[in-house]
Amino acid sequence: MEITTVGIDLAKSIFQVHAVDAAGHVVVRKALRRAQVVPFFAKLPRCLVGMEACGTAHHWARELMSLGHDVRLMPPAYVKPYVKRGKTDANDAAAICEAVTRPSMRFVPVKSTEQQAALALHRTRDLLVKQRTQLVNMIRGLLAEFGIEMARGLRHALELAARLSAGDAAEVPPLAQRVVTGLADQIGAVQIQLTRLEKELLAWHRDSDLSQRLATIPGVGIVSATALAASVSEPERFRSGRQFAASLGLTPLQNCSGGKERLGRISRMGDRYLRRLLVVGMTSLIRRAKTTPTSVDPRLPALLQRKPVRVVTVAAANRTARVAWAIMTRGGTYRAPAATAA
């Protein structure tokens, strides 16, 4: 019996394989060690291989595609309904094998090594920003114990730490001054690493035509543009800009029963990092719309007069996602809407 479809449950060291023939009969059901995966698939004829889109899935997909197999990645949430009973590696592999053959299944494009390298920059930068925020909050909390209130912001934390190291805050004990100075030194080291990473992102941005075109969208900077260019491999798989926005969790949840449809909050499904970048970018754009309305899309100030700020921010992020999809699929750059006659 010739194997036609294989489901593989990925892991760190032990991989579970479930293979069936054209009639759906189980041919292979076994566990493989990491070193046995490539030799096992090298002996098989070309077949359909299904995997869940997890941390190492893109690497293994590229490895098996180089052997001639048709590899497809699936979101784990879409595979879960096919698990019969019990959470075991064997059941998971069987569910993957069945799910990959469903005609309505949605697949995740395999990322290249260049895209994953760019995303590694983004993940590291995001981690360092969080660590910097934690250090600043730690300094604020420690100084509050001595009655010192520190204004928000990185600059204020570093300035206050410099005052402490110079001995200008007599109300703080010397031991606490040394602790705060040590935390400030860590912030400085993190800031140096962030500067290096941002230079790498800028270089990647300059080498990517798509990233440069995405950066022409108002509210989309280098960080957001490079993240979109590196994360979205096949934008044409989305039938519309709304479907792309929905994949980022920027469309409202639908609750339909008895012929009545109610729209709720945004779903917050999909890529949280991209969604957060778009919302942060639109937050900056909304602030500019309040101070200088003539410098932004005229629809934003008009919408701010009717809706709450956060609603307008998310709506602008939704629209920006649709514009980004149009640029990725049709080419070109952002074009400002034509002004309507009064």
N, C-alpha and C positions, 0 to 999 in steps of 0.2 A: 504494500500500500504506500503510495507516494504522499508525502506531507505537502499540504497546500497552505495551511494557516498555522501560525505559531503565536502563542501569547507568552510573554516573558515578564515575570514579576521581578523588577530590579531590586537590588540590595547592595550592601557593602561588600560582602564576601560570598554569600550563598544566593544563587539565582534559581528561581523555580520556572520550569518550562512546561508548557502544555501545548501539544501539537495534534492537529486533526487532519484527516484526508478530505477529499472532495465531497464525500458523503457525510461528513461530520463525525466520523468515528474516531475515537481517541487512539492515536498511534504512539505518542510519547508523553509520559508524565514523569518527570524526574527533576532532581535538584542538581545544579551545576555549580562548581566553584568558579571563582573569578577567572582563573587561568584556563578553564575549560570552555568558556562561552564562545570565543572566536573559533577554536578548532571545531566545535560542535556545529556551528552554522556554516563553516567553510565546507563541510561534507554534504550539506543539504542542497538540493536543487533550488532554483529561485522560487521563493514563496513569499506570502504576505506575513509580515511580522508586526505585531501590535505591542505597544508599551504605554505605560502611563507617563505623562509629562512631569517628571520629577527632576531632582537636582542633576543626576548624571545621565538622564535620558538622551540629551542631544549628543553627548559623546558616543554612547553606544549606538545610537541611530546612525551616526556617520560611519562608525566601524562596520556595521552590518550592511549599510548601503554600498560601501566599498567592495563588499563580497557579492554584490548583485541583487540583494534582496530588496523588496518593496516594504520599507519601514514606515509606519504611521504612529504618531504620538497622539494620545487622547487625554483630555482633562480627567483627573481622578474622579471628580464629582459625576462625570458622565458614565464612568465604568461601574461605579458602586451599585446601581440598580441591577446589574447582571450577576452580582454575587449571590449564589443560591442560599447558603446558610453557613454561618460561622466565619470568623476572620482568621483564615489560614493562608499561607503562601500558595498552596495548591489551589484553593478556591479562588484566590485572586488571579492566578495565572489563567484558570479556566474562564473566569469572567472577562479578562482582557481578550482572550482568544475569541470569545463570542461577540464581544462588543465591537471589535475591529471589523467585523463583517457586516455590521448593520449599515444599510444605505443612508440612514438619517444621522449617523454619527458625525460629530464635528471633530476635526483634527487640528493639531497644533503644528505649524511649520517647523522644520528642523533648522536650527540656527547654525550659522557658520562659526568658525573659530574666531574670526575677526569681530563678529557681533558679540560673542561671549566675552571677548577681551574688553570691549568697550563697556559692556554691562558690569564687568568686574570693577572697572573704575568707578562706575556709579554706585555699586554696592559698598565699596570701600569708602567713598566720599560720604555716603549717607551714614555709615557707621561712625566716622570721625566727627561729623556734625552732631550726632547724638551724644557722643562722648564729650564734645566741647560744651554742649548745653548742660550736661550733667555736672561738669566741673564748675561752670559758672553758678549753677543753682546751689552747689555745695558751698561755694564761697559765700553766697548770699545768706544761706542758712546759718553758717558758722558765725558770720558777723552780726546777724540778728540777735544772737545770744548775748552780745555785748552792747546792744542798743544802737547799732550802726545800720542804717537803712541804705541799701545800695540800689541805685536806679537800674532799670532793666537795660540789657545790652552788653555785648562783649567789651566794648571800649570802656565802659564805666567799671567793669570788673578788673580790667588790667590797670586802669589808672588808680583805683583804690588799692590794689595789691602793691603798686609802686610806692604809694604813700606809706603803706605799712612797712615795707622793706627799708624805707628811709627814716622810719621812726616818728612819723608825723601823727600817729594815732596812739596817744599815751593810754587811752582807756582800754586798749586791747593788750592782754598779757603777752610777753615775749614769745612764750611757747605757741600761742595761737597765731601770732604774727608769722612765725616760721612755717607753721602748717599752711596758712593761706598763701604765703610766698611760694611754697612747694607746689600747691595747686595751680598757681598762676604760671609757674614754669612749665607745668604739664600742658596748660592751655597754649602756651607759646609753641611747644613742640608739635602739638596737634595742628596748630595753625600753619606751621611750616609744611607739614605733610599735605594739608588741604591745598596749599598754594601749588605744590608740585603736581597733585592730581588734576587740579583745574587747568594747569598748563598742558597736561597730557590730553585732557578733554578738548581744549582749544585746538591743539594740533590735529586731533581726530576730526573735529568739526571742519577744519579748513580743507581736509582731504576728502570730505564727503559732500558731494553735490546735493544729495537729498537733505542732509542736515542744514546746509546753508539755505536751501529753499524753504525749509520749515521755519527757520529763524526769522523769516520775513513776516510771519504772523504776529500781530500785536499781542504782547503778553507771553510770547514764547521766546525764551532766551537760549543760550548755548546749551545749558544743562538739559532743558526740556527737549530741545531739538535733537541733540545727540541720543537721548534716551529713546525718543520715538523712532529715530532712524535705526537704532540698534535692536530695538525690541520687536518691531513689526517687520517680519520677513516677507510676507505675501499679502499686501493690503488688498489685492484684487479678490481675495477669497471672501471679503465682506461685500455683500451686494449693494450696500448703500452706506452713506456716512452715519446714518442713525444706527445701523447695525454695529459699526465700529465703535460709536459712542456707548452703545449698550454693552459691548465687550469690555469696556473700561468701567462699567457700573455707574454711568452718568445719566441713565434714563430712569424714569420713575417705575416703581413696581406696579404691576397691574393686578387688580382683584376684580374678577368678573364672575358674577353669579346671577342667575335668573334674568339674563339679558341686560343687567346693569353693570357698567364698568366704572371702577373707581381707581384713580391713580394715587399712589402713595409717595413715599420718599424714594430717593434714588436707591437702586439695588445694592450699590457698593460691591458688586461682584467683579471678577477679573483682576487686572493688574493694579494693585493698590499704589504702587510707586508712580506709575504714569498718571493715575487719577490725582494723586496728591500734587504732583508737579503742575498739572494743568490748573488745579484749583488755586494753588499758591500764586501762579502766574496771573490768573484772573483777579485775584485779590489785589495785587499790585496795580492792575489795570483799573479796577474799580476805584481805588484811592486816587488815581490820576484823574478819573472821570469826575470826581467830586471837586478837585481843586482847579483843574483846567479842562472843562467839558469840551472845548473846541479841539483838543488834541486826540480825542478818541472817537470811535464810531458813534454817530449821533443817536443811535438807538439805545446805547447804554444809559446816558443821562435820562432819557425819556422813560426807560424801564425802571430806573431807580426811583422815580417819582411815584410809581404805582406798586412796586414790590419791595419786600425787605432786602437788605444788602446781601445776606447769605444766599437767598433764593436767586438773586441776579448773578451772583458769583458762580454758582453751580450751573445756571443756565448759560452763562458765557463760556464756561469750561466745556459744556456739551457742544455748543456751537463751534468752539475752537477745535474740538476733536473731529467734527465733521469737515471743517476746512482742511485740517491736516490730512484726512483721508483723501479728499479731493486732490490735494497737491501730490500725495504719494501715488495715486493711481493715474492721474491725468497729466502730471508734470506742471511746469510753470511755477509761479510764485504767488504770494498773496496780493490780491487787488482790492483796494478799499472800495466799499459800496459807493455808487454815485449819489451825490446829494440830490434830494428831491426838491422840486420847486415849491415855494411857499404858497 
